[in-house]
Amino acid sequence: MTADLDGVGGAFAEPVFGAQATFRRIMDAMARPGTTQKLAALPKPPARLSPAAAAVALTLCDHETPVWMDTALTVAEPVAAWLGFHTGAPIARSPAEAHFAFVSNPAEMIALENFAQGSQEYPDRSATIVLQVDSFDGGERLELRGPGIRETAEIAPHPLPRHFVEQWKQNRARFPRGIDLILAGPSGVVGLPRSVRIEHGD
């Protein structure tokens, strides 16, 4: 079983330690794009929500951060109950209203432009997408450049949304507006802030 029968068990075993440790890893991931940051504490959420994505939710979401979930997570009713119980985060009616979006099916993810982009005056009002991936290797090689990266970095996460590199180029062109992305793998995270340039690898 991945969660208690009532759907609200399975959070961090030590909430304060778990949240603090996960926050540090998330900050490291965003400061050093392309590096895999292993999470020391993993919760046991309901099925369809991965432990790494759940750890991000427990750490970053609260009653002031509306959350949007893709269809696969929405139809799994225990996920919404679990998030609501442990974080207090309200469910956003649309991706444009969400501060955080959780996507469990990358192949069917809607275009990045549909999520909150922020504004020139308030770019921090954009969304952060937490995208569940099966692994950080085995997919198409991607080359990263930008702040926090010495020359280049390479990742090959799998799976990714359709036309991901092209979508990301459009996202970066909106800088300082645009979304940030956290890839949630089996036991860690990789950060892709909007400032990073992504190209197809060799």
N, C-alpha and C positions, 0 to 999 in steps of 0.2 A: 504493500500500500504506500502511496506517496503522500497521503494526508489523512487526518482523522475523518471519520464518517460524517461529521457535521460540516466538513469543508473548511474549517477555520483553524485547524492545527497546522503543525509543520513549519512554523516560523523559525528564526534564529534560535538555537539552543540557549545562547547568551546574547540577548538583544543588543545591549550596549556595545559589547565587544564586537559582535558581528557587524553592526552598522558602522562602527568606527573603522574596522579593518577593511570593510568593503569600500567605504568612502575613499580611503587612501588609495586603494587599487584603482578605483574609477578615475581619480584625479591624476594618477600616474599614467593611466591609459590615454587620457585626453592630452596630457602634457607631452607624451612621447608616442605620437600616432604610429600605428603599425606594430607596436610591441604587445605581446600577449601578457596580460597581468593575471596570474592565477589567484583565484579567490580562496581565502583560507577558511571561510565559513559559508556553508551552503545550506539553505533551508530545504524543506521538502514540500513544495507546493502541490496543488492538484495537477492531474495530468494535463498535458498540452502547454502549460507554462513551465519553462525549463528552470532548473535550480539557479543558474546564473542570472537569468532574467528576473527571477523572483528576488534574488539578493539585491539587484539594482532597484527594484520597486520598493523593497523594505527600507532601503537606504535613502532614496531620493524623493519618494512620493509622500505627500501628506494631504491634509484636508484643503490646502490651498492650491493643489496641483491637479487639475482635471486630467483624467487618463482616458485614452482611446485604445480599444483593442480591435484586432482584425477579426474576421468572421469566425475563424477556427477557435479563437479564444472566447468570443462572445457566446457561441453556442454551448460552450462548456460552462454551464452556470456556476459550478463551484469556484471557478477562477475569479469571477466578479465578486462573489461573496468573500473569498479569501482576501483579495486586495482591499475590499472595503473594510473588512474587520481589522486587518493589521495596519493599514495605512490611513484609513479615513478618506482616501482620495475619491472625489466624485467621478462618475463616468461621464465623459464628454459625449455630446450628441453627434459631433462630427470631428474629423481629424483637424480641421482648422481651429477648433476651440480647445484642443488638448495641449497641455504642457509636456506630457510624456505620452508616447504611443508605443504599444507593445505588439510586435508582429511575429507570429509563429510560422507563417507560411510565406517565405520570401518570394516564391514564384508567382504568387497572386497579389503581391503588395501593390497598392495604388501608387500613382506617381508621387514623387517627392514634393512636387509643387502644390499638392493638395493639403499638405500639413501647414501649420502656422509658421509663417516666415519671419515674423517680427517686423519692425519698421526701421527706417534710417535713424530715427530718434531713439527707438527702443529695440535694438536688435536682440536683446536678451528675452524678448517676449515670443521667441520662436519655439518650435517643438524640438525635443530630443527623442529620436526614435531608437527603441531597443529592439534590435533585430536578432532573432534566434537563428543560429547557424549550427549545422551538424559538426563542423570542424573548421579549423583555421588553415587547413591545407587540403589539397586534392581538387581545388577549384581552379578557375582561371587565375594566372599570376597577374597581380596588380602592382604597379610601381607607384610609390608615394613620395611626394616632395613637399616641403613647406616647413613652417615653424615647428620646432621640436624634433626635426629629423636631420641628422647629419648626412648630407648629400641625398641618399635615397634609402627607402625601406621597401621591402616586398612582403606581400601577404597573398594568400590564395584561399580565401574562405569559400565554403560551400554549404548550401546554395546561396545565390544572391538574386536580387530582383532582376527582371528583364531589363536589358539596356542600361545596366547600372552605371557604367563609366560615363555614358552620354548624359544620363540624368544628373550624375554628380558634377559634371562640367557646368551644366546649367545652374545647379545649386550654388557652386562656387562663384559663378558670375554675378550672383545676387549679393555677394558679400558687401557690407557686414550683415545683411539679412541672410536667411537660409537656415536649414536644419543642421543639427549635429547628430551623429550616429554612433551608437554603441553596439558593437557586435557581441552577442552573448553566446559563447561556445559551451562545450560540455562542462568545463570547470573554470572558466576564466572569461575575460573580456578584452576587446580591442577597441580603442577609441579612434573615431574619425571625425574630428572637428571640421567645421565648414571651411576653415582656412587651408586645408590640405588639398593639394593637387593630386589627382588620380589618373593614371594612364594605363592602357593595356601593357602588360609586361611582354618581354621578348619570348 
